[in-house]
Structures are given as structure tokens and as C-alpha cells.
Amino acid sequence: MTVEELKTALFALEPEQKKAFILDILPPLANDAMKDPAFLMQLMPVFLGMLKEKGIELQQLVQLAAMFGGKPGGGNP
């Protein structure tokens, strides 16, 4: 399957299916991305742009992360 075919299939999902997919696939994809510092530098502006588009400031994100104990998935010990 090509990247374009994957994108077409993903965009065809219902909003709740898209959210479930993101939550399911993001952690393993992030593990791969974290191994490549150059890719992280490409990803950061995309992530920050998404936040800014929704009116979320980086400081708010830091505060939110602190509320969740800074753990992925919001888990607390």
C-alpha cells in the first residue's frame, strides 16, 4: 500500500475512528521518531503549528503536561 493510499483510507474514516487510530498508532510511531533528532526538528514546527491554530500556547501545554505528571497517556503512579 502506498502512502497516498494510506492517506486516502485514513481521511475516509469517521472522526471518532480517526481519534482512535491516532491514539493507537501515535505511541509506537513516536518511539521510532524519537530515535531521529533531525526528524524531531521537522516534527516540532508541525506540532506547534497545530497548537497555535487551536489557540493553545506552549506554556498551557507545559501546565497540562504537569497536571498529568508528565507521563505519556496521562498515567499517574
VEXTORDREN-203130 format. One record per residue (C-alpha): residue in three letters; x, y negated, z negated. Coordinates in steps of 0.2 Angstrom, whole numbers, plus 2048, in hexadecimal, padded with zeros to 3 digits. Example, Ala and Ser with C-alpha at 12.3 -4.5 7.8 and 13.67 -1.06 7.14 Angstrom:
<pts>
@r: ALA	x: 83E	y: 816	z: 7D9
@r: SER	x: 844	y: 805	z: 7DC
</pts>
This chain:
<pts>
@r: MET	x: 800	y: 800	z: 800
@r: THR	x: 807	y: 7EF	z: 805
@r: VAL	x: 807	y: 7E0	z: 7F9
@r: GLU	x: 7FA	y: 7D7	z: 804
@r: GLU	x: 7EF	y: 7E7	z: 802
@r: LEU	x: 7F1	y: 7E7	z: 7F0
@r: LYS	x: 7ED	y: 7D4	z: 7EF
@r: THR	x: 7DD	y: 7D7	z: 7F9
@r: ALA	x: 7D7	y: 7E5	z: 7EE
@r: LEU	x: 7DB	y: 7DB	z: 7DE
@r: PHE	x: 7D2	y: 7CB	z: 7E4
@r: ALA	x: 7C3	y: 7D6	z: 7E8
@r: LEU	x: 7C1	y: 7DB	z: 7D6
@r: GLU	x: 7B4	y: 7D4	z: 7CB
@r: PRO	x: 7BA	y: 7C7	z: 7BE
@r: GLU	x: 7B9	y: 7D3	z: 7AF
@r: GLN	x: 7C2	y: 7E0	z: 7B9
@r: LYS	x: 7D0	y: 7D4	z: 7BD
@r: LYS	x: 7D2	y: 7CF	z: 7AB
@r: ALA	x: 7D3	y: 7E2	z: 7A6
@r: PHE	x: 7E0	y: 7E5	z: 7B4
@r: ILE	x: 7EB	y: 7D6	z: 7AE
@r: LEU	x: 7EA	y: 7DC	z: 79C
@r: ASP	x: 7EF	y: 7EE	z: 7A1
@r: ILE	x: 7FC	y: 7EA	z: 7AE
@r: LEU	x: 805	y: 7DA	z: 7A7
@r: PRO	x: 80E	y: 7E2	z: 799
@r: PRO	x: 818	y: 7EF	z: 7A3
@r: LEU	x: 81B	y: 7E3	z: 7B1
@r: ALA	x: 821	y: 7D6	z: 7A5
@r: ASN	x: 82E	y: 7E3	z: 79E
@r: ASP	x: 835	y: 7E5	z: 7B0
@r: ALA	x: 835	y: 7D2	z: 7B2
@r: MET	x: 83E	y: 7CF	z: 7A2
@r: LYS	x: 84D	y: 7D8	z: 7A8
@r: ASP	x: 850	y: 7CB	z: 7B6
@r: PRO	x: 854	y: 7BA	z: 7AF
@r: ALA	x: 853	y: 7B2	z: 7C1
@r: PHE	x: 841	y: 7B9	z: 7C3
@r: LEU	x: 83C	y: 7B2	z: 7B2
@r: MET	x: 842	y: 7A1	z: 7B8
@r: GLN	x: 836	y: 7A3	z: 7C7
@r: LEU	x: 828	y: 7A9	z: 7BC
@r: MET	x: 829	y: 79B	z: 7AF
@r: PRO	x: 823	y: 78D	z: 7BA
@r: VAL	x: 814	y: 797	z: 7C0
@r: PHE	x: 80F	y: 79B	z: 7AE
@r: LEU	x: 811	y: 789	z: 7A9
@r: GLY	x: 808	y: 783	z: 7B8
@r: MET	x: 7F9	y: 78F	z: 7B3
@r: LEU	x: 7F9	y: 788	z: 7A2
@r: LYS	x: 7FA	y: 776	z: 7A7
@r: GLU	x: 7EC	y: 779	z: 7B4
@r: LYS	x: 7E1	y: 77E	z: 7A5
@r: GLY	x: 7E6	y: 770	z: 79A
@r: ILE	x: 7F0	y: 77A	z: 78E
@r: GLU	x: 800	y: 772	z: 788
@r: LEU	x: 810	y: 77D	z: 785
@r: GLN	x: 80F	y: 777	z: 772
@r: GLN	x: 7FD	y: 77E	z: 771
@r: LEU	x: 804	y: 78F	z: 778
@r: VAL	x: 812	y: 78F	z: 76B
@r: GLN	x: 805	y: 78C	z: 75D
@r: LEU	x: 7FA	y: 79A	z: 764
@r: ALA	x: 808	y: 7A6	z: 765
@r: ALA	x: 80C	y: 7A2	z: 753
@r: MET	x: 7FB	y: 7A6	z: 74E
@r: PHE	x: 7FC	y: 7B7	z: 755
@r: GLY	x: 80D	y: 7BA	z: 74D
@r: GLY	x: 816	y: 7B8	z: 75D
@r: LYS	x: 812	y: 7CA	z: 762
@r: PRO	x: 80D	y: 7D0	z: 773
@r: GLY	x: 7FA	y: 7D4	z: 773
@r: GLY	x: 7F7	y: 7CA	z: 763
@r: GLY	x: 7FB	y: 7D8	z: 758
@r: ASN	x: 800	y: 7D5	z: 746
@r: PRO	x: 809	y: 7E0	z: 73A
</pts>
